[in-house]
Amino acid sequence: MNLRKVEVKLSHHGTRKDENGKIRYVPAEYGKGYFHCWDPYKDEEDSFVSAIVELEDGTLRKFDTNDVKFLDKPE
């Protein structure tokens, strides 16, 4: 099985207070990994799809589809 290389958004940008109480802009963080599969979810009120991605450190995480960018094209 060939896994596709992806870039994922690990955290979103925003503002946070630093140790001095000043508000600072914090950029989004990105990481790389390998896409495993889609994970559909549906209940009586909601339905959505998440991506299951294996990060470079070997951990598996779910990501919103908007936070996944494929870095290759399938053959």
Order of alpha helices (4+ residues) and beta strands (2+ residues): beta-beta-beta-beta-beta-beta-beta
